[in-house]
Amino acid sequence: MRVRMAVLIGVLLALTCAGVSQGAEETPLLAHSPTLSKTQVVFAYGGYLWSVPREGGDARQLTTGGHEGAPVFSPDGKWVAFTGQYDGNGDVFVIPAEGGEPKRLTWHPGVDIATGWTPDGKKVLFHSNRDSYADFDRLYTVPVEGGPAEVLPMWRGEAAWFSPDGTRIAYVPNEIWQTSWKRYRGGQTTPIYIVRLSDLALEKVQRENSNDRNPVWFGDTVYFLSDRNGPVTLFAYDTKTKAVKQVVENKGLDLKSLSAGPDALAYEQFGGIYLFNPASGKSTKVDIRIAGDLPSTRPHYEKTGDRIQNAAISPSGARAVFEARGEIFTVPGEKGDVRNLTHTAAIAERDPGWSPDGKSIAFFSDESGEYALHIVDQSGTGAVKKINLGNPPSFFYGPLWSPDSKKIAYTDKRLNLWYVDVEKGTPVKVTTDRYDDPTSGMNETWSPDSKWLTYSKLLENHLRNVFVYSLESGKESQITDGVSDARFPVFDKGGKSLIFAVSTDVGLSSGWLDLSSFQHPVLRNIYAAVLKKGDASPVEPQSDEEKVADEKKDAAGGVKGKEGEKGKEGDKKDEKKKEEGVKVVIDLDGIGQRIVSLPIKAARYEGLDAGKAGTLFLSEIVDVPRFEGPTPVAVSKFDFATRKTEPFLGGINGFGVSANGEKVLYRQGPGWFIAGTGAAPKPGEGALKLDEMETYFDPRAEWNQMYHEVWRIERDFLYDPNHHGLNIPAAEKKYAVYLKGLGGRADLNYLFDEMLGEITVGHMFIAGGDIPRPNQVRGGLLGADYKIENGRYRFARIYNGENWNPELRAPLTQPGVDVKTGDYLLEVEGRDVRPPAEVYSFFENTAGKQIKIRVGPNADGKDAREVTVVPLPNEFALRNRAWEEDNRRKVDELSGGKLAYVHVPDTAVGGWLNFNRFYFAQVGKQAAVIDERYNHGGEVADYIIDMLKRPLRNCAISREGEKFCSPLAQIYGPKTMVINEMSGSGGDALPWMFRQDKIGPLVGTRTWGGLVGIYSYPPLLDGGFVTAPRVGIYGLHGEWEVENQGIPPDIEVENDPASVAAGHDRQLEKAVEVTMDALKKNPVTIPDHPPYPNYHKK
């Protein structure tokens, strides 16, 4: 029996250090992020920094250990600044150009990315989100000699470069979520800003919605990379004449990074590093040879017990079979060794299933280049039977053996259910589901006689209904009525009944794409369909009756005479019938009237499993579903004889029953267990020894397999079968040449990112995998801003949070701590705290731990006191909530208390909670500003739109109290929505629908333009993942209105550096102005009640 695993569906985002390098002719190396001095080029490769002479040659390794990237030479060429991860966090370091011990400059637990230097070479320029309330970075400088970082006056900034005199800076203001999205033209296209630091006077490099990035200053020219004329290449902006010209022709791969040296520029074109001479306008390739140690490429043994993807239990429960890192293992319940049945490095074997006769294990393998069904002896010996699953190729799931061990049912990515006769080897299609619904599958199971399959299919109304399929006739029949949602069908062991779960209150929950589906718990009842006419109900009335003694019994209790002989004959017939097995008969005529309710409570059931004869296991969600990670379920056991349900297991996220019904395999936390079904298992009972699972793997061979796997995922999962016009086989061949030149797993992700950018689609995310991760040393934060006064660090602002809310706990405002803005931080754990020591260095390894700090109102320590605090690992939530509250107060002040303010941070659980909490709490306001800036999406937010547009319909009055109106929970006046480029996906759909329904104007800047959907992809062998958008969303006029475009505002307003520095939020202020104007023109009026009726007037 296969184990049903809890599934997490969601959008996973990750940022990786990206770069490209120039390689030797025979093997292009993915070296990247080059920087140059008079004599050397330093670049990143394989997670380390390397140095090579400018004319090329053998590279010398500069760094070891950790993970290093983003190198940049100091102006005098003596130092290289870079971002290094040595303790699990990205910080700025410097290292002598000739090599040596790296020196750490920053200590904040946020990621700090080195990007340049001040012209005098005394400070390193970097960008970081350490002080941000949303997804943007700010620019900082930090002294090379050490000391506190100083923020530049612009409110945001990414890659940047100082002018030679240090009075101006060229920079990219906004982040872009997908740097390799080729031909992208949505709201996050990146401009180049040039700002005079003294007064923040802004100059923009002219463009027409192109992606301009990596500005560097060389003389009076700002060089930058841009896709304005096609593939990304090098452009020059003359700061005197304001002219822009292309200086490098490019009809090939994109240029990826750019840096300036004393007399030339260094850039990477994917797979190559070049030097550009501004005087001659010529580029020269730097040929690089790598001969250093690359530990990430060495073959080695690795434990795999923590990498289990799929599991099943043997028919007797003696062993479990697991898929881990592409290998198939069996693990004993108690005695014996772990067996690796496959030993196939760089081949993906997935989804094992154990035959009921115990002899064989089936799984899917891509040994041939496409997935096929393989069957091996359970001992791991002998020949492998291989069954071609036909064309077109696909991904396949859940090989389910028939009880007679002769056939296997399975599903594919294309919504089909199949079975194959193992001996014949020819797949037979059973049925095809109607919709691609990520929330459930067909839940197919076999009848006890192996003659029928049962499953649930979606109807046009998006409700699942139970079907059966006869292998003899090749026909399917619907069992349930179609006006309720029926799923999880299983046959009882005797083949007399078909049991399933039914709900009549699915309602809006069927709309999995919609926010309106949230928080509608679906209760299900359990039913049984009596399959054969004339058979009794499995829960027919019971009655206790006295048994009458037989008069013809001998002293031994035997039966005498003819009746005794008949008894013996009956026993023989029963034994013969048992030997012949169960025969399932399904009389379809009138079966709807033979469906009976089982005496089991209604609950949120997520699966049914037949146990031993007369028992049924029920899996249910007993808690609120989690939005991150699998939702644990509880399992109970129903006994048909006693008709009682007893708790069996709790807090699990994987469960399966052995074929004989005697044992179960389940997952609880990180562990797997085998236990008997007779009684509820005791905690820890039957734990499997997963630490003995290990495999030998060759990273380069595995990378090759994952490379081809990624292209198969794009081929099969992308919503557009034409892949936006990309020739998938040609693209796969084009980029395969870079595989041999990978220096580490992060380089493979970089390759994925670049090649999948060719598809030109949003939500193309790549992350994870076996990237070396240093030990995590979690720095702590107090939820505060600091300033330096009187030779001390002083609290400039303390973020209050909501101490009743665990997610918004503020360390400094806890009861009894009560630190105030203006207090000084004097000591941390007895250590004196004062500049030039970096304040965050005192909080290394303190996150989540109790520490003592000394604070006081005076720099000299007078009236100081010691308090105990628990620092946070991240204070983003505190800063974000403070920003929301600052905005709410601003809107309240500007409108004289008339307008509500609500921020919608996403269209998933965060946005749903924020909207419900803050919109309805402001009922009574006359109008509203809805701020969806920095909205990261989720579902389609129909719920929010529906709530916003409900009109005032009528009013009511009671004997006491004030009048009230319907809908009661509503703000009746005009509404305005604020948008920006950092809103996308569901954050694109929300303003799109706001405009469609004419609720009000949109103010701000164009949104991201990524309106596609992602969910449920096969993990790569090492746990990494890529996405391939499975859903494309189009408008009612048959156009792709949003993807790669975004939603433009009705009133465009940008928050420029100078206005923000002066304390303004021009976008929010304009939204208030527009809303107040609308309210003035259309004030909200609540009518007085009419005179009370008098029916006795004379």
DASULPE-V999758 format. One record per residue. N is the residue number from 1. RES is the residue in one small letter. PHI is phi in whole degrees, 0 to 359 (NA if undefined). OMEGA is omega as a letter, one per 30 degrees, with the letter a starting at -180 (999 if undefined). Layout:
<<N:RES:PHI:OMEGA> <N:RES:PHI:OMEGA>>
This chain:
<<1:m:NA:l> <2:r:286:l> <3:v:264:l> <4:r:278:a> <5:m:261:l> <6:a:293:a> <7:v:246:l> <8:l:257:l> <9:i:246:a> <10:g:179:l> <11:v:256:l> <12:l:250:l> <13:l:247:l> <14:a:212:l> <15:l:257:l> <16:t:233:l> <17:c:293:a> <18:a:244:l> <19:g:188:a> <20:v:219:l> <21:s:225:l> <22:q:272:a> <23:g:236:l> <24:a:292:a> <25:e:305:a> <26:e:288:a> <27:t:222:l> <28:p:297:l> <29:l:263:l> <30:l:272:l> <31:a:282:a> <32:h:209:l> <33:s:54:a> <34:p:288:l> <35:t:221:a> <36:l:223:l> <37:s:245:l> <38:k:295:a> <39:t:238:a> <40:q:234:l> <41:v:241:l> <42:v:251:a> <43:f:214:l> <44:a:255:l> <45:y:200:l> <46:g:65:a> <47:g:89:a> <48:y:232:l> <49:l:260:a> <50:w:227:l> <51:s:232:l> <52:v:218:l> <53:p:303:a> <54:r:302:l> <55:e:277:l> <56:g:94:l> <57:g:130:a> <58:d:282:l> <59:a:274:l> <60:r:247:a> <61:q:282:a> <62:l:266:a> <63:t:234:l> <64:t:220:l> <65:g:71:l> <66:g:63:l> <67:h:215:a> <68:e:238:l> <69:g:197:l> <70:a:53:l> <71:p:285:l> <72:v:207:a> <73:f:291:l> <74:s:289:a> <75:p:303:l> <76:d:271:l> <77:g:78:a> <78:k:273:a> <79:w:234:l> <80:v:238:l> <81:a:271:l> <82:f:201:l> <83:t:258:a> <84:g:236:l> <85:q:244:l> <86:y:248:a> <87:d:233:l> <88:g:83:a> <89:n:224:a> <90:g:274:l> <91:d:233:l> <92:v:275:l> <93:f:232:l> <94:v:232:l> <95:i:219:l> <96:p:303:a> <97:a:301:l> <98:e:270:a> <99:g:105:a> <100:g:142:a> <101:e:276:l> <102:p:295:l> <103:k:248:a> <104:r:276:a> <105:l:248:a> <106:t:236:a> <107:w:226:a> <108:h:295:a> <109:p:290:l> <110:g:285:a> <111:v:274:l> <112:d:248:a> <113:i:250:l> <114:a:293:a> <115:t:224:a> <116:g:178:a> <117:w:223:l> <118:t:289:a> <119:p:302:l> <120:d:278:l> <121:g:74:a> <122:k:268:a> <123:k:224:l> <124:v:262:l> <125:l:268:l> <126:f:215:l> <127:h:240:a> <128:s:201:l> <129:n:261:a> <130:r:304:a> <131:d:251:a> <132:s:274:l> <133:y:259:a> <134:a:208:a> <135:d:274:l> <136:f:212:l> <137:d:260:l> <138:r:237:a> <139:l:260:a> <140:y:223:l> <141:t:236:l> <142:v:223:a> <143:p:295:l> <144:v:296:l> <145:e:282:a> <146:g:101:a> <147:g:143:a> <148:p:291:l> <149:a:281:l> <150:e:242:a> <151:v:276:l> <152:l:283:a> <153:p:286:l> <154:m:289:a> <155:w:285:l> <156:r:204:l> <157:g:178:l> <158:e:241:l> <159:a:300:a> <160:a:207:l> <161:w:206:l> <162:f:284:l> <163:s:292:a> <164:p:303:l> <165:d:268:l> <166:g:76:a> <167:t:271:a> <168:r:229:l> <169:i:216:l> <170:a:259:a> <171:y:204:l> <172:v:265:a> <173:p:284:a> <174:n:244:l> <175:e:288:l> <176:i:233:a> <177:w:291:a> <178:q:233:a> <179:t:292:a> <180:s:256:l> <181:w:290:a> <182:k:285:a> <183:r:64:l> <184:y:288:a> <185:r:220:l> <186:g:275:a> <187:g:290:a> <188:q:269:l> <189:t:305:a> <190:t:259:l> <191:p:269:l> <192:i:252:l> <193:y:255:l> <194:i:238:a> <195:v:238:l> <196:r:278:a> <197:l:292:a> <198:s:290:a> <199:d:225:l> <200:l:63:l> <201:a:299:a> <202:l:252:l> <203:e:235:a> <204:k:250:l> <205:v:289:a> <206:q:296:a> <207:r:195:l> <208:e:235:l> <209:n:60:l> <210:s:272:l> <211:n:263:l> <212:d:252:a> <213:r:206:l> <214:n:52:l> <215:p:289:l> <216:v:224:a> <217:w:259:l> <218:f:222:a> <219:g:66:l> <220:d:264:a> <221:t:244:l> <222:v:258:l> <223:y:269:a> <224:f:203:l> <225:l:260:a> <226:s:205:l> <227:d:255:a> <228:r:295:a> <229:n:245:a> <230:g:132:l> <231:p:304:a> <232:v:299:l> <233:t:212:a> <234:l:265:l> <235:f:234:l> <236:a:232:l> <237:y:243:l> <238:d:279:a> <239:t:289:l> <240:k:267:a> <241:t:271:a> <242:k:69:a> <243:a:273:l> <244:v:243:l> <245:k:219:l> <246:q:277:a> <247:v:246:l> <248:v:229:l> <249:e:286:a> <250:n:211:l> <251:k:244:a> <252:g:244:a> <253:l:283:a> <254:d:293:l> <255:l:282:a> <256:k:247:l> <257:s:208:a> <258:l:212:l> <259:s:213:a> <260:a:250:l> <261:g:243:a> <262:p:293:a> <263:d:220:a> <264:a:202:l> <265:l:247:l> <266:a:245:l> <267:y:222:l> <268:e:250:l> <269:q:252:a> <270:f:314:a> <271:g:90:a> <272:g:199:l> <273:i:246:a> <274:y:227:l> <275:l:248:a> <276:f:249:l> <277:n:264:a> <278:p:299:a> <279:a:291:a> <280:s:266:a> <281:g:73:a> <282:k:254:l> <283:s:249:l> <284:t:235:a> <285:k:283:l> <286:v:256:l> <287:d:277:a> <288:i:235:l> <289:r:242:l> <290:i:252:l> <291:a:230:a> <292:g:274:a> <293:d:282:l> <294:l:238:a> <295:p:300:a> <296:s:291:a> <297:t:261:a> <298:r:283:l> <299:p:296:a> <300:h:194:l> <301:y:278:l> <302:e:215:l> <303:k:292:a> <304:t:235:a> <305:g:296:l> <306:d:263:a> <307:r:240:a> <308:i:291:l> <309:q:252:a> <310:n:219:a> <311:a:210:l> <312:a:207:a> <313:i:249:l> <314:s:292:a> <315:p:298:l> <316:s:262:a> <317:g:83:l> <318:a:288:a> <319:r:220:l> <320:a:240:l> <321:v:242:a> <322:f:231:l> <323:e:259:l> <324:a:211:a> <325:r:50:l> <326:g:78:l> <327:e:248:l> <328:i:249:a> <329:f:242:l> <330:t:245:a> <331:v:234:a> <332:p:288:l> <333:g:292:l> <334:e:223:a> <335:k:258:l> <336:g:110:a> <337:d:253:l> <338:v:288:l> <339:r:242:l> <340:n:267:a> <341:l:277:a> <342:t:245:a> <343:h:49:a> <344:t:239:l> <345:a:301:l> <346:a:68:l> <347:i:236:a> <348:a:268:l> <349:e:252:a> <350:r:229:l> <351:d:61:a> <352:p:282:l> <353:g:220:a> <354:w:260:a> <355:s:291:a> <356:p:299:l> <357:d:279:l> <358:g:81:a> <359:k:279:a> <360:s:229:l> <361:i:232:l> <362:a:253:l> <363:f:198:l> <364:f:260:a> <365:s:226:l> <366:d:258:a> <367:e:307:a> <368:s:278:a> <369:g:106:l> <370:e:225:a> <371:y:287:l> <372:a:229:l> <373:l:268:l> <374:h:248:l> <375:i:230:a> <376:v:235:l> <377:d:295:a> <378:q:298:l> <379:s:277:a> <380:g:88:a> <381:t:255:l> <382:g:88:a> <383:a:284:l> <384:v:263:l> <385:k:274:a> <386:k:239:a> <387:i:242:l> <388:n:289:a> <389:l:266:l> <390:g:89:l> <391:n:246:f> <392:p:288:l> <393:p:296:a> <394:s:200:l> <395:f:260:a> <396:f:235:a> <397:y:221:l> <398:g:61:l> <399:p:298:a> <400:l:240:a> <401:w:289:l> <402:s:285:a> <403:p:303:l> <404:d:274:l> <405:s:62:a> <406:k:252:a> <407:k:225:l> <408:i:226:l> <409:a:262:l> <410:y:198:l> <411:t:240:l> <412:d:231:a> <413:k:296:a> <414:r:273:l> <415:l:75:a> <416:n:266:l> <417:l:250:a> <418:w:232:l> <419:y:219:l> <420:v:223:l> <421:d:283:a> <422:v:301:a> <423:e:288:a> <424:k:282:l> <425:g:76:l> <426:t:249:a> <427:p:294:l> <428:v:239:l> <429:k:282:a> <430:v:269:a> <431:t:194:l> <432:t:228:l> <433:d:288:a> <434:r:273:a> <435:y:233:l> <436:d:273:a> <437:d:253:a> <438:p:286:a> <439:t:273:a> <440:s:198:l> <441:g:248:a> <442:m:276:l> <443:n:52:a> <444:e:288:l> <445:t:216:a> <446:w:267:l> <447:s:282:a> <448:p:299:a> <449:d:265:l> <450:s:66:a> <451:k:261:a> <452:w:225:l> <453:l:242:l> <454:t:237:a> <455:y:195:l> <456:s:244:a> <457:k:233:l> <458:l:279:l> <459:l:266:a> <460:e:300:a> <461:n:277:l> <462:h:67:l> <463:l:258:l> <464:r:278:l> <465:n:224:a> <466:v:275:l> <467:f:232:l> <468:v:233:l> <469:y:230:l> <470:s:268:l> <471:l:291:a> <472:e:288:a> <473:s:266:a> <474:g:73:a> <475:k:245:l> <476:e:251:a> <477:s:223:l> <478:q:274:a> <479:i:264:a> <480:t:266:a> <481:d:276:l> <482:g:89:l> <483:v:257:l> <484:s:224:a> <485:d:261:a> <486:a:238:a> <487:r:205:l> <488:f:61:a> <489:p:288:l> <490:v:217:l> <491:f:277:l> <492:d:288:a> <493:k:299:a> <494:g:275:l> <495:g:73:a> <496:k:269:a> <497:s:227:l> <498:l:245:a> <499:i:252:a> <500:f:203:l> <501:a:253:a> <502:v:229:l> <503:s:230:l> <504:t:249:a> <505:d:236:l> <506:v:299:l> <507:g:48:a> <508:l:291:a> <509:s:295:l> <510:s:290:a> <511:g:275:a> <512:w:301:l> <513:l:279:a> <514:d:256:l> <515:l:293:l> <516:s:292:l> <517:s:277:a> <518:f:293:l> <519:q:54:l> <520:h:236:a> <521:p:303:a> <522:v:257:l> <523:l:269:a> <524:r:235:l> <525:n:257:a> <526:i:255:a> <527:y:231:l> <528:a:230:l> <529:a:261:l> <530:v:285:a> <531:l:282:a> <532:k:249:l> <533:k:301:l> <534:g:92:l> <535:d:286:a> <536:a:279:l> <537:s:294:l> <538:p:294:l> <539:v:233:l> <540:e:297:a> <541:p:304:l> <542:q:253:l> <543:s:212:l> <544:d:280:a> <545:e:233:l> <546:e:286:l> <547:k:273:a> <548:v:275:a> <549:a:292:l> <550:d:279:a> <551:e:290:a> <552:k:257:l> <553:k:243:l> <554:d:276:a> <555:a:299:a> <556:a:275:l> <557:g:88:l> <558:g:279:a> <559:v:258:a> <560:k:261:l> <561:g:75:a> <562:k:298:a> <563:e:296:l> <564:g:295:l> <565:e:297:l> <566:k:298:l> <567:g:300:l> <568:k:294:l> <569:e:297:l> <570:g:297:l> <571:d:299:a> <572:k:296:l> <573:k:296:l> <574:d:297:l> <575:e:295:a> <576:k:295:l> <577:k:297:a> <578:k:296:l> <579:e:296:a> <580:e:288:l> <581:g:90:a> <582:v:282:l> <583:k:243:a> <584:v:267:l> <585:v:243:l> <586:i:243:l> <587:d:269:a> <588:l:289:a> <589:d:295:l> <590:g:75:a> <591:i:294:l> <592:g:299:l> <593:q:275:l> <594:r:254:l> <595:i:268:a> <596:v:238:l> <597:s:276:l> <598:l:269:a> <599:p:283:a> <600:i:233:a> <601:k:299:l> <602:a:288:a> <603:a:202:a> <604:r:270:a> <605:y:287:a> <606:e:238:l> <607:g:173:l> <608:l:233:l> <609:d:221:l> <610:a:284:l> <611:g:262:l> <612:k:299:a> <613:a:308:l> <614:g:89:l> <615:t:229:a> <616:l:220:l> <617:f:260:a> <618:l:237:l> <619:s:260:a> <620:e:220:l> <621:i:274:a> <622:v:253:a> <623:d:240:l> <624:v:293:a> <625:p:303:l> <626:r:279:l> <627:f:263:l> <628:e:229:a> <629:g:84:l> <630:p:296:l> <631:t:272:l> <632:p:298:l> <633:v:237:l> <634:a:247:l> <635:v:243:l> <636:s:237:a> <637:k:237:l> <638:f:256:l> <639:d:252:a> <640:f:291:a> <641:a:286:a> <642:t:273:a> <643:r:60:l> <644:k:241:l> <645:t:248:a> <646:e:238:l> <647:p:299:a> <648:f:237:a> <649:l:215:l> <650:g:222:l> <651:g:65:a> <652:i:250:l> <653:n:221:l> <654:g:188:a> <655:f:203:l> <656:g:205:a> <657:v:249:l> <658:s:293:a> <659:a:299:l> <660:n:274:l> <661:g:76:a> <662:e:272:a> <663:k:225:l> <664:v:232:l> <665:l:247:l> <666:y:215:l> <667:r:247:l> <668:q:223:a> <669:g:64:l> <670:p:275:a> <671:g:263:l> <672:w:242:a> <673:f:221:l> <674:i:242:a> <675:a:217:l> <676:g:286:a> <677:t:263:a> <678:g:293:a> <679:a:215:a> <680:a:300:a> <681:p:297:l> <682:k:279:a> <683:p:306:l> <684:g:82:a> <685:e:293:l> <686:g:76:l> <687:a:296:a> <688:l:271:a> <689:k:272:a> <690:l:284:a> <691:d:292:l> <692:e:272:l> <693:m:281:l> <694:e:208:a> <695:t:216:l> <696:y:265:a> <697:f:223:l> <698:d:254:a> <699:p:307:a> <700:r:296:l> <701:a:295:l> <702:e:294:l> <703:w:298:l> <704:n:298:l> <705:q:298:a> <706:m:294:l> <707:y:302:a> <708:h:290:l> <709:e:300:a> <710:v:300:l> <711:w:293:l> <712:r:296:l> <713:i:299:l> <714:e:296:a> <715:r:298:a> <716:d:263:a> <717:f:256:a> <718:l:299:a> <719:y:298:a> <720:d:265:a> <721:p:296:l> <722:n:265:l> <723:h:53:l> <724:h:56:l> <725:g:88:a> <726:l:281:l> <727:n:279:a> <728:i:299:l> <729:p:300:l> <730:a:292:l> <731:a:294:l> <732:e:298:l> <733:k:293:a> <734:k:300:a> <735:y:268:a> <736:a:296:a> <737:v:295:a> <738:y:271:a> <739:l:296:a> <740:k:290:a> <741:g:263:l> <742:l:287:l> <743:g:258:a> <744:g:181:a> <745:r:296:l> <746:a:296:l> <747:d:296:l> <748:l:295:l> <749:n:299:l> <750:y:296:l> <751:l:298:l> <752:f:303:a> <753:d:300:a> <754:e:291:a> <755:m:290:a> <756:l:284:l> <757:g:299:l> <758:e:296:a> <759:i:287:l> <760:t:59:a> <761:v:206:l> <762:g:283:l> <763:h:62:l> <764:m:267:a> <765:f:248:a> <766:i:226:a> <767:a:194:l> <768:g:79:a> <769:g:100:a> <770:d:280:l> <771:i:274:a> <772:p:306:a> <773:r:241:l> <774:p:296:l> <775:n:304:a> <776:q:276:l> <777:v:252:a> <778:r:273:l> <779:g:289:a> <780:g:256:l> <781:l:227:a> <782:l:259:a> <783:g:72:a> <784:a:206:l> <785:d:260:a> <786:y:240:l> <787:k:222:a> <788:i:260:l> <789:e:217:l> <790:n:55:l> <791:g:70:a> <792:r:223:l> <793:y:271:a> <794:r:239:l> <795:f:285:a> <796:a:277:l> <797:r:206:l> <798:i:245:a> <799:y:270:a> <800:n:285:a> <801:g:62:l> <802:e:220:a> <803:n:294:l> <804:w:282:a> <805:n:255:a> <806:p:305:a> <807:e:278:a> <808:l:232:l> <809:r:289:l> <810:a:253:a> <811:p:302:a> <812:l:272:a> <813:t:246:l> <814:q:295:l> <815:p:306:a> <816:g:89:l> <817:v:267:l> <818:d:50:l> <819:v:286:a> <820:k:250:l> <821:t:302:a> <822:g:101:l> <823:d:291:l> <824:y:258:l> <825:l:268:a> <826:l:258:a> <827:e:215:l> <828:v:230:a> <829:e:51:l> <830:g:82:l> <831:r:267:l> <832:d:291:a> <833:v:249:l> <834:r:198:l> <835:p:297:g> <836:p:275:l> <837:a:301:a> <838:e:289:a> <839:v:301:a> <840:y:287:l> <841:s:294:a> <842:f:282:a> <843:f:247:l> <844:e:299:l> <845:n:62:l> <846:t:244:a> <847:a:300:l> <848:g:77:a> <849:k:246:l> <850:q:284:l> <851:i:225:l> <852:k:255:l> <853:i:236:l> <854:r:247:a> <855:v:229:l> <856:g:186:a> <857:p:279:a> <858:n:234:a> <859:a:295:a> <860:d:276:l> <861:g:91:l> <862:k:297:l> <863:d:63:l> <864:a:285:l> <865:r:217:a> <866:e:256:l> <867:v:228:l> <868:t:259:l> <869:v:230:l> <870:v:238:a> <871:p:297:l> <872:l:266:l> <873:p:283:a> <874:n:204:a> <875:e:247:a> <876:f:303:a> <877:a:299:l> <878:l:295:a> <879:r:292:a> <880:n:294:l> <881:r:293:l> <882:a:296:l> <883:w:298:l> <884:e:299:a> <885:e:291:l> <886:d:299:l> <887:n:294:l> <888:r:298:l> <889:r:293:l> <890:k:297:l> <891:v:297:l> <892:d:297:a> <893:e:292:a> <894:l:294:a> <895:s:260:a> <896:g:64:l> <897:g:82:a> <898:k:273:a> <899:l:252:l> <900:a:272:l> <901:y:230:l> <902:v:224:l> <903:h:263:l> <904:v:244:a> <905:p:287:l> <906:d:198:l> <907:t:245:l> <908:a:243:a> <909:v:295:a> <910:g:297:l> <911:g:291:l> <912:w:298:l> <913:l:292:a> <914:n:299:a> <915:f:297:a> <916:n:296:a> <917:r:286:a> <918:f:264:l> <919:y:289:a> <920:f:288:l> <921:a:290:a> <922:q:253:l> <923:v:302:a> <924:g:115:l> <925:k:291:a> <926:q:273:a> <927:a:204:a> <928:a:213:l> <929:v:250:l> <930:i:257:a> <931:d:257:l> <932:e:248:l> <933:r:297:a> <934:y:62:l> <935:n:273:a> <936:h:269:l> <937:g:82:a> <938:g:149:l> <939:e:260:l> <940:v:279:a> <941:a:276:l> <942:d:298:a> <943:y:301:a> <944:i:296:l> <945:i:299:a> <946:d:299:a> <947:m:291:a> <948:l:291:a> <949:k:262:a> <950:r:294:a> <951:p:277:l> <952:l:292:a> <953:r:248:a> <954:n:196:a> <955:c:230:a> <956:a:216:l> <957:i:221:l> <958:s:245:a> <959:r:298:l> <960:e:247:l> <961:g:83:a> <962:e:275:l> <963:k:292:l> <964:f:212:a> <965:c:231:l> <966:s:239:f> <967:p:291:a> <968:l:291:a> <969:a:273:a> <970:q:206:l> <971:i:259:a> <972:y:275:a> <973:g:276:a> <974:p:295:a> <975:k:223:l> <976:t:232:l> <977:m:246:l> <978:v:258:a> <979:i:229:l> <980:n:207:a> <981:e:291:l> <982:m:267:l> <983:s:250:a> <984:g:203:a> <985:s:63:l> <986:g:301:l> <987:g:285:l> <988:d:278:a> <989:a:293:a> <990:l:298:l> <991:p:291:l> <992:w:301:l> <993:m:288:l> <994:f:302:l> <995:r:287:a> <996:q:305:a> <997:d:271:l> <998:k:54:l> <999:i:285:a> <1000:g:175:a> <1001:p:280:l> <1002:l:255:a> <1003:v:237:l> <1004:g:136:a> <1005:t:230:a> <1006:r:301:a> <1007:t:283:a> <1008:w:304:a> <1009:g:90:l> <1010:g:225:a> <1011:l:259:l> <1012:v:225:a> <1013:g:238:l> <1014:i:231:l> <1015:y:187:l> <1016:s:55:l> <1017:y:236:l> <1018:p:296:l> <1019:p:291:l> <1020:l:284:a> <1021:l:305:a> <1022:d:263:l> <1023:g:92:l> <1024:g:290:l> <1025:f:209:l> <1026:v:229:l> <1027:t:249:l> <1028:a:213:a> <1029:p:312:a> <1030:r:265:a> <1031:v:228:l> <1032:g:250:a> <1033:i:251:a> <1034:y:234:a> <1035:g:273:a> <1036:l:287:l> <1037:h:262:l> <1038:g:75:a> <1039:e:236:l> <1040:w:278:a> <1041:e:279:a> <1042:v:240:a> <1043:e:303:a> <1044:n:61:l> <1045:q:228:a> <1046:g:86:l> <1047:i:257:l> <1048:p:283:l> <1049:p:282:l> <1050:d:284:l> <1051:i:232:a> <1052:e:278:l> <1053:v:220:l> <1054:e:250:l> <1055:n:271:a> <1056:d:279:a> <1057:p:302:a> <1058:a:292:a> <1059:s:292:l> <1060:v:293:l> <1061:a:298:l> <1062:a:276:l> <1063:g:95:a> <1064:h:259:l> <1065:d:235:a> <1066:r:298:l> <1067:q:294:a> <1068:l:292:a> <1069:e:296:l> <1070:k:294:l> <1071:a:297:l> <1072:v:296:a> <1073:e:302:a> <1074:v:296:a> <1075:t:292:l> <1076:m:295:l> <1077:d:298:l> <1078:a:295:l> <1079:l:293:l> <1080:k:295:a> <1081:k:285:a> <1082:n:227:a> <1083:p:293:l> <1084:v:278:l> <1085:t:238:l> <1086:i:257:a> <1087:p:293:l> <1088:d:289:l> <1089:h:288:l> <1090:p:290:l> <1091:p:303:l> <1092:y:298:a> <1093:p:291:l> <1094:n:232:a> <1095:y:270:a> <1096:h:241:l> <1097:k:294:l> <1098:k:250:999>>
